[in-house]
Amino acid sequence: MTEIDLEDLPGVGPATADKLREAGYGTVESIA
């Protein structure tokens, strides 16, 4: 399965993606 970057989500920019990574979420799959 292809990993989807956090920035590919609508409304998620670099700052939000950085906060999600700091919280332990590296990919969209890790959130779902």
C-alpha positions as CSV (number, residue, x, y, z in Angstrom):
1,M,0.0,0.0,0.0
2,T,1.2,3.5,-0.8
3,E,1.8,5.8,2.1
4,I,0.1,9.2,1.8
5,D,1.9,12.2,3.2
6,L,0.1,14.3,5.8
7,E,0.4,17.4,3.5
8,D,-1.8,15.6,1.0
9,L,-4.8,15.9,3.3
10,P,-7.0,18.9,2.5
11,G,-6.4,21.7,5.0
12,V,-3.1,20.3,6.3
13,G,-0.1,22.5,5.6
14,P,3.5,22.3,6.8
15,A,2.8,23.7,10.3
16,T,0.0,21.3,11.0
17,A,1.9,18.4,9.5
18,D,4.8,19.2,11.8
19,K,2.5,19.2,14.8
20,L,1.1,15.8,13.8
21,R,4.5,14.4,13.4
22,E,5.6,15.6,16.8
23,A,2.5,13.9,18.2
24,G,3.6,10.6,16.6
25,Y,1.6,10.6,13.4
26,G,3.9,10.3,10.3
27,T,1.4,9.2,7.7
28,V,-2.3,9.4,7.0
29,E,-2.5,5.7,7.7
30,S,-1.3,6.2,11.2
31,I,-4.2,8.6,11.9
32,A,-6.9,6.4,10.4
